[in-house]
């Protein structure tokens, strides 16, 4: 095995400069994974129960489940699982980190603030995958639905995860604890009861359409429904809406993380 001397390392400064950012970023990802290693199994159980409750529980409220209702419940369970992890669980854990001093410690690390955010986003994307899997599995077992797994549907799932996580981080970093808790609960209650995620849009008053089309939750569900379940049409406007929300959430989080006290 070849061992480089200090002199040989000094002769290759370009190689060291290229590897150093990757090493730092990989260290952040590992650190984030270690910090959340006890939470990931708990999140898996919670998301599995959540998906089953929507697909099996809400189905009991509908006398006759036709194909359309089955697709709405199935796609809704996946979408609400992603929203729950990104906009409820992630900000709660991030807010706990603020109170424990970890937020202040992150600001002292000799790494880019964007790298800190990206590392946490990767871990939370991994954390929300069990919910996506359980939602798909519950839909197949309960309604015998055939899913369309394509590069586009996988990309939409990934974009949806990133968008909700960025929104959650922005809420956690920007708001004080009490306001953060209220915001996350409003998102979850609104998603379950007042957003056409598990039921068609036409069941709500017409004026609510103008609200939901600019919020990220319904466009995300519509994209998942069109790509994963082949139900409805794919809308680039919906894609544009959720990407804008992801960018805004990331920028707000980055500015807050970089701000000096």
C-alpha positions in Angstrom: 0.0 0.0 0.0 1.3 3.4 -1.0 1.8 5.9 1.8 2.2 9.5 1.0 4.7 11.6 2.9 4.0 15.1 4.0 6.3 16.4 1.2 4.3 14.4 -1.4 1.0 15.8 0.0 2.4 19.3 -0.2 3.2 18.7 -3.8 -0.5 18.1 -4.5 -2.3 21.1 -3.0 -5.0 21.0 -5.7 -6.0 17.5 -4.8 -6.2 18.4 -1.1 -8.3 21.5 -1.9 -10.8 19.4 -3.9 -11.1 16.7 -1.3 -11.4 18.9 1.7 -14.9 20.3 1.1 -16.2 16.8 0.4 -14.7 15.5 3.6 -16.2 18.3 5.6 -19.6 17.7 4.0 -19.5 14.0 4.6 -18.5 14.7 8.2 -21.6 16.9 8.6 -23.9 14.2 7.1 -22.4 11.5 9.5 -22.8 13.9 12.4 -26.4 14.6 11.5 -27.1 10.9 11.1 -25.6 10.1 14.5 -27.6 12.9 16.2 -30.8 11.5 14.8 -30.1 7.7 14.9 -32.4 7.1 17.8 -35.2 9.1 16.2 -35.2 7.4 12.8 -36.7 4.1 14.1 -39.4 6.1 16.0 -40.2 8.1 12.8 -40.5 4.9 10.9 -43.1 3.5 13.3 -45.0 6.8 13.4 -45.1 7.2 9.6 -46.3 3.5 9.2 -49.1 4.1 11.7 -50.0 7.4 10.0 -50.2 5.9 6.5 -52.3 3.0 7.7 -54.6 5.3 9.6 -55.3 7.4 6.5 -55.6 4.5 4.0 -57.6 2.2 6.3 -59.1 4.6 8.9 -60.4 7.3 6.6 -61.7 4.6 4.2 -64.2 3.6 6.9 -65.8 7.1 6.6 -66.6 6.5 2.9 -69.5 4.1 2.3 -68.3 3.1 -1.2 -64.7 3.3 -2.2 -64.4 3.7 -6.0 -61.2 4.0 -7.9 -61.1 7.8 -7.6 -61.6 7.8 -3.9 -58.9 5.0 -3.5 -56.4 7.1 -5.4 -57.1 10.2 -3.4 -56.7 8.4 -0.1 -53.5 6.6 -1.3 -51.8 9.7 -2.7 -53.0 11.7 0.3 -51.4 9.3 2.7 -48.0 9.7 0.9 -48.3 13.4 0.6 -49.4 13.9 4.3 -46.5 11.7 5.4 -44.0 13.9 3.6 -45.7 17.0 5.0 -45.7 15.6 8.6 -42.0 14.8 8.5 -40.9 18.0 6.8 -43.2 20.6 8.2 -43.9 19.1 11.7 -41.3 16.7 13.0 -38.3 18.4 11.4 -39.0 21.9 12.8 -39.8 20.5 16.2 -36.4 18.7 16.3 -34.6 21.7 14.9 -36.3 23.9 17.5 -35.1 21.6 20.3 -31.6 21.9 18.9 -31.9 25.7 19.2 -32.9 25.4 22.8 -30.1 23.0 23.5 -27.4 25.3 22.1 -26.7 23.1 19.0 -28.0 25.9 16.7 -25.4 28.3 18.1 -22.7 25.7 18.0 -23.4 25.0 14.3 -22.7 28.7 13.6 -19.2 28.3 14.9 -18.2 25.4 12.6 -15.6 26.1 9.9 -18.0 25.0 7.2 -20.4 26.8 4.8 -23.9 27.4 6.2 -25.4 25.9 3.1 -23.5 22.7 3.7 -25.0 22.4 7.2 -28.5 22.8 5.7 -27.9 20.3 2.9 -26.6 17.7 5.3 -29.7 18.0 7.5 -31.9 17.9 4.4 -30.3 14.7 3.3 -30.9 13.1 6.6 -34.5 14.2 6.8 -35.2 13.0 3.3 -34.0 9.6 4.4 -36.2 9.9 7.5 -39.3 10.5 5.4 -38.7 7.6 3.0 -40.4 5.0 5.3 -43.6 7.0 5.2 -43.5 7.1 1.4 -42.8 3.3 1.3 -45.6 2.5 3.8 -48.1 4.8 2.0 -47.3 2.9 -1.3 -47.5 -0.5 0.4 -50.8 0.4 2.2 -52.3 1.5 -1.1 -51.3 -1.7 -2.9 -52.6 -3.9 0.0 -55.8 -2.1 0.7 -56.9 -1.0 -2.8 -54.8 -3.2 -5.1 -53.5 -0.1 -6.9 -50.8 -0.3 -9.5 -48.1 2.3 -9.0 -46.1 3.9 -11.8 -42.5 4.0 -10.6 -40.6 6.1 -13.1 -37.6 8.6 -12.9 -40.2 11.4 -13.0 -42.2 10.1 -10.1 -39.1 9.5 -8.0 -37.9 13.0 -8.8 -41.3 14.4 -7.7 -41.1 12.5 -4.4 -37.6 13.9 -3.9 -38.6 17.5 -4.7 -41.6 17.2 -2.4 -39.4 16.0 0.4 -36.9 18.8 -0.1 -39.7 21.4 -0.3 -41.4 20.4 2.9 -38.1 20.1 4.8 -37.0 23.6 3.7 -40.3 25.0 4.8 -40.0 23.2 8.1 -36.5 24.5 8.7 -37.5 28.1 7.8 -40.3 27.8 10.4 -38.0 26.4 13.1 -35.1 28.9 12.5 -37.3 32.0 12.0 -40.0 31.7 14.7 -39.8 31.4 18.5 -40.8 28.1 20.0 -44.5 29.0 20.8 -45.1 30.4 17.3 -43.3 27.5 15.7 -45.5 25.0 17.5 -48.6 26.8 16.5 -47.5 27.1 12.8 -46.7 23.3 12.6 -50.1 22.4 14.1 -51.9 24.7 11.7 -50.1 23.1 8.8 -51.1 19.6 9.9 -54.7 20.4 10.8 -55.1 22.4 7.6 -53.5 19.5 5.6 -55.8 16.9 7.1 -59.1 18.8 7.3 -59.1 21.8 5.0 -56.9 20.9 2.1 -58.1 18.9 -0.8 -55.4 16.3 -0.4 -57.5 13.2 0.4 -60.5 14.4 -1.5 -61.3 16.4 -4.7 -61.0 20.2 -4.8 -64.6 20.6 -6.0 -65.9 19.7 -2.5 -64.5 23.0 -1.1 -65.8 26.5 -1.8 -64.5 28.0 -5.0 -62.6 30.8 -3.4 -60.4 28.3 -1.5 -59.0 27.2 -4.9 -57.1 30.5 -5.2 -55.5 29.9 -1.8 -54.5 26.3 -2.3 -53.0 26.7 -5.7 -50.4 29.1 -4.3 -49.6 27.0 -1.2 -47.2 24.0 -1.7 -49.4 21.2 -0.3 -52.1 20.7 -2.9 -49.7 21.1 -5.9 -47.4 18.6 -4.3 -50.2 16.1 -3.9 -51.4 16.7 -7.5 -48.0 16.0 -8.9 -47.6 12.8 -6.8 -51.1 11.7 -8.0 -50.3 12.4 -11.7 -46.9 10.8 -11.8 -47.2 7.9 -9.3 -50.8 7.0 -9.8 -51.4 8.2 -13.4 -54.4 10.1 -12.2 -54.9 13.7 -13.5 -52.5 15.7 -15.6 -49.0 16.7 -14.9 -48.8 20.5 -14.3 -45.6 22.5 -14.7 -47.3 25.3 -12.8 -47.6 23.0 -9.8 -44.0 22.1 -10.2 -43.0 25.7 -10.4 -45.0 26.5 -7.2 -43.3 23.9 -5.0 -39.8 24.7 -6.4 -40.3 28.4 -5.5 -41.4 27.4 -2.0 -38.3 25.2 -1.7 -36.0 28.0 -2.7 -37.7 30.5 -0.4 -37.5 28.1 2.5 -33.9 27.3 1.9 -32.9 31.0 1.5 -34.8 32.0 4.7 -33.1 29.1 6.6 -29.7 30.0 5.3 -30.1 33.7 6.1 -31.3 32.9 9.6 -28.5 30.4 10.2 -25.9 32.8 8.9 -27.1 35.8 10.9 -24.9 36.9 13.7 -26.5 37.6 17.1 
